[in-house]
Amino acid sequence: MPQKTGDLTRLHTTQSISISVPVKFILILTVVLQFLLLAQTFPLSELFSSASLLYIDNPFHEYNVAMGAATASIGYDSLFAAGKATGFAINHSDRLPAFLAHILPSNVTAAGIWKFYTFTAALIASICLPLTLIILRFERNAIAVSALLGLLLWWTGMFRWFHTAGMVSFVFVAFASIPFIALLVRLFTWDVTKKLAAVLSFGLISAILFFTHPLFFLPVTVFTIFYVLTNREYICWKTSLIFLSATLLIVVTLNYSWLYYFINPPDIQETFDHYQRATGGDLIIRSIFGIWEKANGAKINMPIILAAILGVYLSNTKTKKLLLAFLGTGIFWLLYAYTAGDNETLGRLTQPNRFAPVAYLFFALPAAVGIVEIFSKVLQSEKTQQQIAYRVAASLIAFGLVISVVEMGREVSSADIGHYAQHPPQVKNQSAYANHILNFLNTHTDISARVLFETSLGRIHDGGHIAGLLALKSQREFIGGPYVQTGFASFWDGKLFAKSIADISPETMQEYFDRYNIGWIIVHSEKSKRYFDQLVGVTCIDEWEKLKFYQVQRPHSFFIKGFGELVERTADRLVFKNVSGDSVILKYHYLPKMESNEGTISPIFIGDDPNPFIQLQGKLSEIVITYH
């Protein structure tokens, strides 16, 4: 189709993608600006230090990265829940950095990998919107505006909160899905059978992004549906179907190692499925108008929506159809974000509220076009009613952009003012709670028994889920997962072994103590403190801030049946010596593919735990159990 006068895009030409000098300057300037902002808030001086990201989910992800270094794609974690499955095959939100930890030299720390991944993902995200318009061959003014909108979306709103809270992979693939979609559109309109390298490259990119976070495919799929509905006359159908089939084959093949365990989980692990599931039509309105309360709306939202509508309205037919696909996808995700949480399956698997900022990413592309068009109209000298309406719209958009730029400045500032996300700096040294807990673990406990550790949904331990790092640094085993509600043998906010602690009788609690070899207890909730203060055989030995520390008066043993001594415990490996009895049951969970150097290993269920324990039968003396 020939290019029309005033057209902002030359998408449906067969010319290859080239980047002019002014456009390159836009990309370089955007990356440099993002780098400077990140260097201020991270800060850059801490990127390669020994300090960690400790805000909300970051410690949990660092722990998973460390386990990725210690195991294969799937492994055995003996530090939590009496033994559970771990590895980058089943830890979806930190799979890529955990995989990198597995293949990089052992002297590269998990903290260093997670920080570098976090910093790099933020840097790449900054150019995703302008890169999209470059691929779609829009003119440079729209590209420049999209770069500004991308920065504002990343810094002022939920994306910034998600990123600093540890949802790095989701934010990254959300931004990366936009230029990916642009490549998809280009390939839809080419005879890709003549571009084998393009198909293979696209398949590899698809596989990497899907590997990075499994929800990556959702925005892409929805956009594809809208694009097919609005731009079907531009699609080379036969070659596109071949291309999509080849891409799907590459994606499944390269991701089979973790998809297998997603379909066939090695053990039973609960997940806390009430995150990001708020619903209500009022939340949609609040989000559009940038109201943070309940809907987590940002001030940039309204100008983007207004500009997006104008972008579609003012563009020519060919561009309009493309922008309608982006606008329709954005509307879909905005509605989905605040309605799908009522559906149990969708709410549990996708946490719908996280897709609200994704909606504005899709709005941002037509918004960039709309801003260019509306300001070009404003510069005209006509004084018609339509021109007055354009000027009013331009004023509203400009006002919203100025406010958002100011808010971005506030977000970067370390001053004691309101922030959308974590107050800078992001990287901080270990704080008081972690120091006190580690001191207790090192002075009052040993490896002969486990610590019953109460995790906190409200993150009272230094503002983050630090249990994993505590276990790694102390080399103590915990009952209570590295995150809230991560299995039956977990403990969080007064809920223990899948029930309220108040509902557990003293006799049952003593059975749990014996079954899981619990020697010490650390709690923070008043409900748990009241329970253990009254329990016979449990003595308070320390109290600090919101924490209370107890010792359980009972003999320590990792054998439910039989006798022996634990002498080595690492990822994927348990070693016992002086074992007596021709049939023993260990206080460690069994996973398929476990092997023992002596006797026959098999699963056995004990009590109400849905995961089986390890049973060994035969002539036993020194047992080495490995997981492959």
C-alpha positions as CSV (number, residue, x, y, z in Angstrom):
1,M,0.0,0.0,0.0
2,P,1.5,3.4,-0.9
3,Q,2.4,5.8,1.8
4,K,-0.2,8.6,2.2
5,T,0.6,12.3,2.8
6,G,0.9,13.0,6.5
7,D,1.1,9.3,7.5
8,L,3.0,8.7,10.7
9,T,4.1,5.1,9.8
10,R,5.4,3.2,6.8
11,L,4.6,-0.2,8.5
12,H,3.4,-2.1,5.5
13,T,6.3,-1.5,3.2
14,T,8.8,-4.2,2.5
15,Q,11.8,-2.1,3.3
16,S,14.1,-3.3,6.1
17,I,14.2,-1.6,9.4
18,S,16.9,1.2,9.6
19,I,17.6,3.7,12.3
20,S,18.4,7.2,11.4
21,V,20.9,9.4,13.3
22,P,18.2,11.5,15.1
23,V,16.3,8.3,16.1
24,K,19.5,6.7,17.4
25,F,20.1,9.9,19.5
26,I,16.6,9.5,21.0
27,L,17.4,5.9,22.1
28,I,20.9,6.9,23.4
29,L,19.5,9.8,25.3
30,T,16.7,7.7,26.8
31,V,19.1,5.0,28.0
32,V,21.5,7.6,29.4
33,L,18.7,9.3,31.3
34,Q,17.4,6.1,32.7
35,F,21.0,5.1,33.7
36,L,21.5,8.3,35.6
37,L,18.2,8.0,37.4
38,L,18.9,4.4,38.4
39,A,22.4,5.3,39.4
40,Q,20.9,7.8,41.8
41,T,18.2,5.6,43.3
42,F,20.0,2.2,43.3
43,P,22.7,3.6,43.8
44,L,25.4,2.7,41.3
45,S,28.1,2.4,44.0
46,E,26.2,-0.6,45.4
47,L,25.7,-2.5,42.2
48,F,28.7,-4.7,42.8
49,S,28.9,-4.5,46.6
50,S,28.1,-7.3,49.0
51,A,24.8,-5.6,50.2
52,S,21.4,-7.0,49.1
53,L,18.1,-5.7,47.8
54,L,15.9,-6.3,50.9
55,Y,12.6,-4.7,50.1
56,I,9.5,-7.0,50.1
57,D,10.1,-10.0,47.7
58,N,13.8,-9.2,46.8
59,P,15.3,-11.4,49.6
60,F,13.1,-14.3,48.5
61,H,14.3,-14.0,44.9
62,E,17.9,-13.7,46.0
63,Y,17.4,-16.9,47.9
64,N,16.0,-18.6,44.9
65,V,18.9,-17.4,42.8
66,A,21.3,-18.9,45.4
67,M,19.4,-22.2,45.2
68,G,19.6,-22.0,41.4
69,A,23.4,-21.9,41.7
70,A,23.4,-24.9,44.1
71,T,21.1,-27.2,42.1
72,A,20.1,-28.1,38.6
73,S,16.9,-27.0,36.9
74,I,15.1,-28.9,39.7
75,G,16.6,-29.7,43.0
76,Y,16.1,-30.5,46.7
77,D,16.1,-27.8,49.3
78,S,16.7,-29.2,52.7
79,L,16.7,-25.8,54.5
80,F,12.9,-25.3,54.5
81,A,9.7,-27.2,55.1
82,A,11.5,-30.5,56.0
83,G,12.8,-30.6,52.5
84,K,11.1,-29.4,49.4
85,A,11.6,-29.0,45.6
86,T,13.5,-26.0,44.4
87,G,15.3,-24.9,41.2
88,F,14.8,-22.5,38.3
89,A,12.3,-24.9,36.7
90,I,9.7,-24.2,39.3
91,N,10.6,-20.7,40.5
92,H,8.9,-18.7,37.8
93,S,9.6,-15.1,38.8
94,D,13.4,-15.5,39.1
95,R,14.1,-18.2,36.6
96,L,16.5,-16.3,34.3
97,P,18.8,-15.0,37.1
98,A,18.7,-18.4,38.8
99,F,19.7,-20.0,35.6
100,L,22.5,-17.5,35.2
101,A,23.6,-18.3,38.7
102,H,23.8,-22.0,37.7
103,I,26.0,-21.4,34.7
104,L,28.2,-18.6,36.0
105,P,31.4,-19.2,38.1
106,S,30.7,-19.9,41.8
107,N,32.5,-16.7,43.0
108,V,29.6,-14.7,41.5
109,T,27.2,-14.2,44.4
110,A,23.4,-14.5,44.3
111,A,23.1,-10.9,45.6
112,G,25.3,-9.7,42.8
113,I,23.4,-11.5,40.1
114,W,20.0,-10.4,41.4
115,K,21.1,-6.7,41.7
116,F,22.7,-6.7,38.2
117,Y,19.6,-8.4,36.7
118,T,17.4,-5.8,38.4
119,F,19.5,-2.9,37.2
120,T,19.8,-4.2,33.7
121,A,16.1,-5.0,33.3
122,A,15.2,-1.5,34.3
123,L,17.7,-0.1,31.8
124,I,16.4,-2.2,28.9
125,A,12.8,-1.3,29.8
126,S,13.4,2.4,29.2
127,I,13.9,1.9,25.4
128,C,11.1,-0.6,24.8
129,L,8.4,1.9,23.7
130,P,10.5,4.0,21.4
131,L,12.0,0.8,19.9
132,T,8.5,-0.4,19.2
133,L,7.7,2.7,17.1
134,I,11.0,2.4,15.3
135,I,10.2,-1.2,14.3
136,L,6.8,-0.1,13.2
137,R,8.5,2.8,11.2
138,F,6.8,5.7,12.9
139,E,8.3,9.2,12.5
140,R,10.8,10.5,15.1
141,N,8.5,12.9,16.9
142,A,6.2,10.1,17.9
143,I,9.3,8.0,18.8
144,A,10.6,10.8,21.1
145,V,7.2,11.2,22.8
146,S,6.9,7.4,23.4
147,A,10.4,7.5,25.1
148,L,9.1,10.1,27.5
149,L,5.9,8.2,28.2
150,G,7.8,5.0,28.8
151,L,10.0,6.7,31.4
152,L,7.0,8.2,33.1
153,L,5.1,4.9,33.2
154,W,8.2,3.1,34.6
155,W,8.9,5.7,37.3
156,T,5.4,7.0,38.4
157,G,3.1,4.2,39.3
158,M,2.7,0.5,39.9
159,F,5.6,-0.5,37.5
160,R,8.0,1.3,39.8
161,W,6.5,-0.3,42.9
162,F,6.5,-3.8,41.3
163,H,10.1,-3.4,40.2
164,T,11.4,-2.3,43.6
165,A,9.2,-4.9,45.4
166,G,11.0,-7.7,43.5
167,M,8.6,-8.3,40.5
168,V,11.4,-7.5,38.2
169,S,10.8,-10.2,35.7
170,F,7.1,-9.4,35.2
171,V,7.8,-5.7,34.7
172,F,10.6,-6.5,32.3
173,V,8.5,-8.9,30.1
174,A,5.6,-6.4,30.2
175,F,7.8,-3.7,28.6
176,A,9.6,-6.2,26.4
177,S,6.3,-7.5,25.0
178,I,5.7,-4.2,23.3
179,P,8.6,-4.2,20.8
180,F,8.2,-8.0,20.6
181,I,4.6,-7.3,19.3
182,A,6.0,-4.8,16.8
183,L,8.3,-7.6,15.4
184,L,5.3,-9.9,15.3
185,V,3.4,-7.4,13.2
186,R,6.3,-6.9,10.9
187,L,6.6,-10.7,10.4
188,F,2.8,-11.0,9.9
189,T,3.2,-8.7,6.8
190,W,6.3,-10.4,5.3
191,D,6.7,-13.5,3.3
192,V,8.6,-15.0,6.2
193,T,9.3,-18.3,4.5
194,K,12.0,-16.4,2.6
195,K,13.4,-15.1,6.0
196,L,14.4,-18.3,7.8
197,A,16.9,-16.4,10.0
198,A,14.1,-14.0,11.0
199,V,11.8,-16.9,12.0
200,L,14.6,-18.6,14.0
201,S,15.6,-15.3,15.7
202,F,12.0,-14.5,16.6
203,G,11.5,-18.0,18.0
204,L,14.6,-17.6,20.1
205,I,13.5,-14.2,21.5
206,S,10.1,-15.7,22.2
207,A,11.6,-18.6,24.1
208,I,13.9,-16.4,26.2
209,L,11.0,-14.0,27.2
210,F,8.7,-16.9,28.0
211,F,11.6,-18.4,30.0
212,T,12.0,-15.1,31.9
213,H,8.3,-15.0,33.0
214,P,5.4,-17.3,31.9
215,L,2.9,-14.5,31.8
216,F,4.7,-12.9,28.9
217,F,2.5,-14.7,26.4
218,L,-0.8,-13.2,27.7
219,P,-0.4,-9.6,26.5
220,V,1.1,-10.9,23.2
221,T,-1.8,-13.3,22.6
222,V,-4.5,-10.7,23.4
223,F,-2.8,-8.2,21.1
224,T,-2.6,-10.8,18.3
225,I,-6.3,-11.3,18.5
226,F,-7.1,-7.6,18.2
227,Y,-4.6,-7.2,15.4
228,V,-6.0,-10.0,13.4
229,L,-9.5,-8.5,13.8
230,T,-8.5,-5.0,12.8
231,N,-5.7,-5.5,10.3
232,R,-6.5,-8.8,8.6
233,E,-6.1,-7.4,5.1
234,Y,-2.4,-6.8,5.7
235,I,-1.6,-10.3,7.0
236,C,0.1,-12.9,4.8
237,W,-2.0,-15.7,6.2
238,K,-0.3,-18.8,4.9
239,T,3.2,-17.8,5.8
240,S,2.0,-16.3,9.1
241,L,0.5,-19.7,10.2
242,I,3.8,-21.4,9.3
243,F,5.7,-18.8,11.1
244,L,3.5,-19.0,14.3
245,S,3.7,-22.8,14.3
246,A,7.5,-22.7,14.0
247,T,7.7,-20.1,16.8
248,L,5.5,-22.2,19.1
249,L,7.6,-25.3,18.4
250,I,10.8,-23.4,19.3
251,V,9.3,-22.0,22.4
252,V,8.0,-25.3,23.7
253,T,11.2,-27.2,22.9
254,L,13.5,-24.7,24.6
255,N,11.2,-24.4,27.6
256,Y,10.3,-28.0,28.0
257,S,12.5,-28.5,31.0
258,W,10.4,-26.2,33.2
259,L,7.1,-26.7,31.5
260,Y,7.3,-30.4,32.4
261,Y,7.5,-29.6,36.1
262,F,4.8,-27.0,35.8
263,I,2.4,-29.7,34.6
264,N,3.9,-32.4,36.9
265,P,5.0,-30.6,40.1
266,P,7.5,-32.7,42.1
267,D,5.7,-31.9,45.4
268,I,2.6,-30.3,46.8
269,Q,3.2,-26.6,47.6
270,E,0.5,-24.2,48.6
271,T,0.5,-20.7,47.1
272,F,-0.9,-17.6,48.6
273,D,-3.5,-16.8,45.9
274,H,-5.1,-13.6,47.2
275,Y,-2.5,-11.1,45.9
276,Q,-3.6,-8.6,43.2
277,R,-7.2,-9.7,43.1
278,A,-9.2,-6.6,44.0
279,T,-12.3,-6.2,41.9
280,G,-14.9,-3.5,41.2
281,G,-16.0,-1.0,38.6
282,D,-14.9,1.8,40.8
283,L,-11.3,0.6,40.7
284,I,-11.3,1.1,36.9
285,I,-12.5,4.7,37.3
286,R,-9.9,5.3,40.1
287,S,-7.2,3.9,37.9
288,I,-8.1,6.1,34.9
289,F,-8.2,9.2,37.1
290,G,-4.9,8.4,38.7
291,I,-6.2,7.7,42.2
292,W,-3.7,5.7,44.2
293,E,-6.0,4.6,47.0
294,K,-7.3,1.1,46.3
295,A,-6.7,1.1,42.5
296,N,-3.0,2.2,42.6
297,G,-3.6,4.7,39.8
298,A,-0.9,7.1,38.6
299,K,-1.2,10.7,37.5
300,I,0.1,9.8,34.0
301,N,-2.9,7.5,33.4
302,M,-5.5,10.1,32.4
303,P,-3.3,12.1,29.9
304,I,-2.2,8.8,28.3
305,I,-5.8,7.6,27.8
306,L,-6.9,11.0,26.5
307,A,-4.0,11.1,24.1
308,A,-4.5,7.5,23.0
309,I,-8.1,8.2,22.0
310,L,-7.0,11.3,20.1
311,G,-4.3,9.3,18.4
312,V,-6.8,6.8,17.0
313,Y,-9.2,9.5,16.0
314,L,-6.7,11.8,14.3
315,S,-4.7,9.2,12.4
316,N,-5.3,8.0,8.9
317,T,-7.1,4.7,8.1
318,K,-4.0,2.5,7.9
319,T,-2.4,3.8,11.1
320,K,-5.8,3.9,12.8
321,K,-6.3,0.2,12.4
322,L,-2.9,-0.5,13.9
323,L,-3.5,1.9,16.8
324,L,-6.9,0.4,17.4
325,A,-5.3,-3.0,18.1
326,F,-3.1,-1.4,20.8
327,L,-6.1,0.6,22.2
328,G,-8.3,-2.5,22.2
329,T,-5.6,-4.5,24.0
330,G,-5.2,-1.8,26.6
331,I,-9.0,-1.6,27.2
332,F,-9.1,-5.4,27.6
333,W,-6.3,-5.5,30.2
334,L,-7.8,-2.6,32.1
335,L,-11.1,-4.4,32.4
336,Y,-9.4,-7.7,33.1
337,A,-7.3,-6.2,35.9
338,Y,-10.3,-5.3,38.0
339,T,-12.8,-8.0,37.1
340,A,-11.0,-11.3,36.7
341,G,-10.0,-11.6,40.3
342,D,-13.5,-13.0,41.1
343,N,-12.7,-16.1,39.0
344,E,-10.8,-18.5,41.2
345,T,-8.6,-20.0,38.4
346,L,-7.7,-16.7,36.7
347,G,-7.2,-14.9,40.0
348,R,-4.9,-17.6,41.3
349,L,-2.8,-18.0,38.2
350,T,-2.6,-14.5,36.9
351,Q,-3.1,-12.1,39.9
352,P,-5.2,-9.8,37.6
353,N,-4.4,-6.4,39.2
354,R,-0.8,-6.6,38.0
355,F,-2.1,-6.1,34.5
356,A,-3.6,-2.6,35.2
357,P,-0.3,-0.8,34.4
358,V,0.2,-3.2,31.4
359,A,-3.0,-1.6,30.0
360,Y,-1.4,1.8,30.0
361,L,1.7,0.5,28.2
362,F,-0.6,-0.5,25.3
363,F,-2.3,2.9,25.5
364,A,1.0,4.7,25.4
365,L,1.7,3.8,21.7
366,P,-1.5,5.5,20.3
367,A,-1.0,8.2,22.9
368,A,2.5,9.1,21.5
369,V,0.9,9.5,18.1
370,G,-2.0,11.5,19.6
371,I,0.3,13.9,21.4
372,V,2.2,14.6,18.2
373,E,-1.0,15.1,16.2
374,I,-2.8,17.3,18.8
375,F,0.1,19.6,19.2
376,S,0.6,19.9,15.5
377,K,-3.1,20.9,15.3
378,V,-2.6,23.5,18.1
379,L,0.2,25.2,16.2
380,Q,-2.1,25.9,13.3
381,S,-3.6,29.4,13.2
382,E,-7.2,28.5,12.7
383,K,-9.8,29.6,15.3
384,T,-12.6,27.1,14.8
385,Q,-14.5,25.3,17.5
386,Q,-12.6,22.2,16.7
387,Q,-9.4,24.0,17.1
388,I,-10.5,25.3,20.5
389,A,-11.3,21.7,21.5
390,Y,-7.9,20.6,20.4
391,R,-6.2,23.3,22.5
392,V,-8.2,22.3,25.5
393,A,-7.2,18.7,25.1
394,A,-3.6,19.7,24.5
395,S,-3.6,21.8,27.7
396,L,-5.0,18.9,29.7
397,I,-2.4,16.5,28.3
398,A,0.4,19.0,28.8
399,F,-0.7,19.6,32.4
400,G,-0.8,15.9,33.2
401,L,2.6,15.3,31.7
402,V,4.2,18.2,33.7
403,I,2.7,16.8,36.9
404,S,4.1,13.3,36.0
405,V,7.5,14.7,35.3
406,V,7.4,16.4,38.8
407,E,6.4,13.1,40.3
408,M,9.2,11.3,38.6
409,G,11.6,13.8,40.2
410,R,10.0,13.1,43.6
411,E,10.4,9.4,43.0
412,V,14.1,9.8,42.4
413,S,14.6,12.1,45.4
414,S,15.9,10.7,48.6
415,A,14.0,13.4,50.5
416,D,11.5,12.5,53.2
417,I,8.5,12.9,50.9
418,G,5.9,10.5,49.4
419,H,7.1,7.9,46.9
420,Y,5.2,5.4,44.8
421,A,7.7,2.7,45.6
422,Q,10.7,2.1,47.9
423,H,12.3,5.2,49.3
424,P,15.8,5.4,47.8
425,P,18.3,3.9,48.1
426,Q,17.2,0.5,46.9
427,V,20.3,-1.4,48.1
428,K,20.7,-1.4,51.9
429,N,22.8,-3.2,54.4
430,Q,21.3,-5.8,56.7
431,S,19.0,-4.2,59.3
432,A,18.3,-4.7,63.0
433,Y,15.8,-7.5,62.7
434,A,18.0,-9.7,60.6
435,N,21.0,-8.9,62.8
436,H,19.2,-9.9,66.0
437,I,17.7,-13.1,64.5
438,L,21.1,-14.2,63.1
439,N,22.7,-13.5,66.5
440,F,20.1,-15.7,68.2
441,L,20.5,-18.5,65.6
442,N,24.3,-18.5,66.0
443,T,24.3,-18.4,69.8
444,H,21.3,-20.4,70.8
445,T,20.7,-23.0,68.1
446,D,22.7,-25.7,66.2
447,I,22.1,-28.0,63.3
448,S,20.7,-30.9,65.4
449,A,17.1,-29.5,65.1
450,R,15.0,-27.1,63.1
451,V,13.7,-23.6,63.9
452,L,10.0,-22.9,63.6
453,F,10.0,-19.5,62.0
454,E,6.9,-17.4,61.7
455,T,7.0,-15.4,58.4
456,S,5.0,-12.2,58.0
457,L,2.7,-11.2,55.2
458,G,3.2,-7.6,56.4
459,R,6.9,-8.1,56.3
460,I,7.7,-7.0,59.8
461,H,11.3,-8.4,59.4
462,D,13.0,-5.3,58.0
463,G,10.3,-4.8,55.3
464,G,11.1,-7.9,53.4
465,H,10.7,-11.7,53.2
466,I,14.1,-12.5,54.7
467,A,13.7,-16.1,55.9
468,G,15.7,-17.5,52.9
469,L,18.6,-15.3,53.6
470,L,18.5,-16.0,57.3
471,A,18.6,-19.8,56.5
472,L,21.5,-19.4,54.1
473,K,23.6,-17.2,56.4
474,S,23.0,-19.3,59.5
475,Q,22.8,-22.7,57.8
476,R,19.8,-23.6,60.0
477,E,16.8,-25.5,58.8
478,F,13.4,-23.7,59.1
479,I,9.9,-24.9,59.3
480,G,8.1,-22.1,57.7
481,G,8.9,-21.5,54.0
482,P,11.1,-18.8,52.5
483,Y,7.8,-17.1,51.7
484,V,4.4,-17.0,53.2
485,Q,2.2,-20.1,52.6
486,T,4.6,-22.1,50.6
487,G,3.6,-25.6,51.7
488,F,1.9,-27.6,54.5
489,A,5.0,-27.2,56.7
490,S,4.8,-23.4,56.7
491,F,4.1,-20.9,59.4
492,W,2.9,-17.3,58.8
493,D,0.9,-14.8,60.8
494,G,-0.6,-17.3,63.3
495,K,-1.3,-19.9,60.7
496,L,0.7,-23.1,61.1
497,F,0.4,-26.4,59.2
498,A,-2.5,-25.1,57.1
499,K,-4.6,-24.2,60.1
500,S,-5.0,-21.4,62.7
501,I,-2.5,-22.0,65.5
502,A,-5.3,-21.5,68.1
503,D,-7.0,-24.6,66.6
504,I,-4.0,-26.9,67.3
505,S,-4.2,-28.9,70.5
506,P,-1.1,-29.1,72.8
507,E,-0.9,-32.8,72.1
508,T,-1.0,-32.3,68.3
509,M,1.6,-29.5,68.6
510,Q,3.9,-32.0,70.4
511,E,3.4,-34.4,67.6
512,Y,4.4,-31.7,65.1
513,F,7.5,-30.9,67.2
514,D,8.6,-34.5,67.0
515,R,7.6,-35.1,63.4
516,Y,9.6,-32.1,62.1
517,N,12.3,-32.1,64.8
518,I,11.6,-28.6,66.0
519,G,14.0,-27.3,68.7
520,W,13.5,-23.6,68.7
521,I,10.7,-21.1,67.8
522,I,10.7,-17.5,66.6
523,V,7.4,-15.7,66.4
524,H,6.1,-12.2,65.9
525,S,2.3,-12.3,66.0
526,E,0.4,-11.8,69.3
527,K,-1.7,-14.9,68.5
528,S,1.4,-17.1,68.3
529,K,3.0,-15.6,71.4
530,R,-0.1,-16.3,73.5
531,Y,-0.1,-19.9,72.2
532,F,3.5,-20.7,73.0
533,D,3.6,-18.8,76.3
534,Q,1.0,-21.2,77.6
535,L,2.4,-24.4,76.0
536,V,4.1,-26.9,78.4
537,G,7.7,-27.8,77.4
538,V,8.3,-24.5,75.6
539,T,10.5,-21.8,77.3
540,C,10.9,-18.2,76.2
541,I,14.6,-17.4,76.1
542,D,14.7,-14.0,74.4
543,E,12.4,-11.1,73.5
544,W,13.2,-8.2,71.3
545,E,11.0,-5.6,69.5
546,K,8.0,-7.6,68.0
547,L,9.9,-10.9,68.2
548,K,9.8,-13.6,70.8
549,F,12.2,-16.6,70.9
550,Y,11.6,-20.0,72.5
551,Q,13.3,-23.3,73.1
552,V,11.5,-26.6,72.9
553,Q,12.4,-29.0,75.6
554,R,12.7,-32.3,73.7
555,P,15.4,-34.6,72.4
556,H,16.6,-33.8,68.9
557,S,16.6,-36.3,66.1
558,F,16.0,-36.4,62.3
559,F,14.7,-39.9,62.5
560,I,11.0,-40.7,62.9
561,K,11.9,-44.4,63.1
562,G,15.4,-45.7,63.8
563,F,18.5,-43.9,64.9
564,G,21.4,-42.1,63.3
565,E,23.3,-38.8,63.1
566,L,23.1,-36.1,60.4
567,V,26.6,-35.2,59.4
568,E,26.1,-33.4,56.1
569,R,23.2,-31.5,54.6
570,T,23.5,-29.5,51.3
571,A,21.3,-28.9,48.3
572,D,20.5,-32.3,46.7
573,R,22.4,-34.2,49.3
574,L,21.8,-35.7,52.8
575,V,24.4,-37.8,54.7
576,F,23.8,-39.8,57.9
577,K,26.2,-42.0,59.8
578,N,25.9,-44.5,62.7
579,V,22.5,-45.5,61.3
580,S,20.8,-48.4,63.2
581,G,17.8,-50.4,62.1
582,D,17.0,-52.2,58.9
583,S,14.0,-49.9,58.4
584,V,14.2,-46.2,59.1
585,I,12.0,-43.1,58.4
586,L,13.7,-39.7,58.1
587,K,12.2,-36.4,59.1
588,Y,12.8,-35.2,55.5
589,H,10.4,-35.2,52.7
590,Y,10.7,-37.6,49.8
591,L,10.9,-36.5,46.2
592,P,10.8,-38.7,43.1
593,K,14.3,-39.4,41.7
594,M,15.9,-39.6,45.1
595,E,18.6,-42.2,45.4
596,S,20.4,-43.8,48.3
597,N,23.8,-45.6,48.5
598,E,22.3,-48.1,50.9
599,G,19.0,-49.9,51.1
600,T,15.9,-49.2,49.2
601,I,14.4,-45.7,49.3
602,S,10.6,-45.1,49.1
603,P,8.0,-42.6,50.1
604,I,5.8,-43.0,53.2
605,F,3.0,-40.6,54.4
606,I,3.0,-39.6,58.0
607,G,0.1,-37.8,59.7
608,D,-1.7,-35.0,57.9
609,D,1.3,-33.9,55.8
610,P,0.3,-34.2,52.1
611,N,4.0,-34.7,51.1
612,P,5.6,-38.1,51.9
613,F,8.7,-38.6,54.0
614,I,11.8,-40.7,53.2
615,Q,11.7,-44.4,54.2
616,L,14.8,-46.6,53.8
617,Q,14.9,-50.4,54.1
618,G,17.8,-52.8,54.1
619,K,21.2,-53.0,55.6
620,L,22.0,-49.5,56.7
621,S,25.0,-47.8,58.4
622,E,26.1,-44.7,56.5
623,I,23.5,-43.3,54.3
624,V,24.1,-40.9,51.4
625,I,20.9,-39.6,49.8
626,T,21.1,-37.7,46.6
627,Y,18.6,-36.0,44.4
628,H,19.1,-36.1,40.6
